[in-house]
Amino acid sequence: MLKENKIYDYDDQEVKERITNDLISAFKGVYDPEIPVDIYELGLIYKVDINDEGHVEVTMTLTAPACPAAEIIPQQVEEAALTVDGVNSATAIITFDPPWTKDNMSDEAKLILNMF
């Protein structure tokens, strides 16, 4: 997904920190429709890279290879990333290596899902 380009100094630590925090906030607005916890707290986001042109590449997983939301969640992640000032394009890449386990979840997610 692509939007109008803005020029930022992506090597500037303050810019990186702001974009990182804004991306986390954006990802916290994306949910697996079957689970009442956002994908960030579920631990579905493995890696986020941003290049000098403002392209964000999100390496992520799903809770299971046969996840019914396998097509919509990556699209929602890309759309969420594009809401962040400084992000000009975004791609979500799905991987199952390593596979997701409940150990990926934050303590907050485990508490919400009563998995302690």
N, C-alpha and C positions, 0 to 999 in steps of 0.2 A: 504494500500500500504506500502511496506517495501523497505528499501535500506540498504546498508552496515552501520553497527553500528559504531558510534564514541562516545568516552567517554568524557563527559563534566561534570562540577560541576553545575548542574541545580539549585542549591541553591544559587549560586553566583549571586548577583544582576546585575552585568555588563553583565553576560552571558544571563540572563533572558531578560534584556533590549534590547540587540542586537538581540536576537532571535525574540522578540516581534516586533521590528521595521522591521526586515527582513520579518517576516510573513505578516505584514501589506503591505509592498511593493509588496510581491508576490501576495497577494489577490487583489491588485489594478490592476493586470494584467488579472484578470478573469472578463468576461463580460457576462451578459445575452444577447444572440444574438439579442433580440428584443429591447434592451435599450442601448443607447450610453453612459452609465455610468457604472463604475466598481462596483462589488458586495459589496466592502467595503464602498464606498461612498453611495450606495443605502441603506446601513444599514441591509444587509442580514446576516452579521456575528453577532451572539448574544454572543458567548462565545468561548474562546480558552484556552484549558488546555494543559500543557506539563508535562509529568511525568519524573521520574529520569532515565528512559531508552531512553528518547528522543522521546517518542510517543506523537503526537499531536492529540487531539480530538477537532474538530471544531463543535460547535452547531450552526446551521444556519437555515435560512428559505428561502423561495422563495416568489416572489411577489404575487403568487396565487397558491392554491393547484393544479390547472390544468395546471400549467406552462409547456409549450411544452419542455422546456430544463431541466425538473426535473431530468433526468438521467445524463445529461452531466455536469451540473454545479457542483454537489458534487464531481464528478470524477476530474474535473478541479481544484477544491479547494484542493483535496488531492495531486494532481500532483504539484500544486503550492507550497504547504507546504513542499513537499519533496525537493524542490530546495534550501531550507534554510539550511545552514550549522548548524549542531546540531540537526536537525530533522531526526530521523531514520525511523519513520513510521507515517502514518497519516490516520485518519478516519473522514469523514464528516457525521454528523448526522442531518437529516432534522427534524424540528419541525414546527408546526403551532400554537404553544402556547408560547407567544402571536402571533397573526397573524400580518403579516407585514402591515404597513400603510405608507403613504407618510411622516408621522412624523419621521420615522426612518432615512430618508435621511439626509445627510449632507447639509449644505447651498450650498456647491459647486455643489452637484448633483441637488438640486432644481434650481439653476441658469442655469445649462446646459439644464435642461428639461423645463425651463421657468414655474416653478411651485410656484413662489412667489405670 
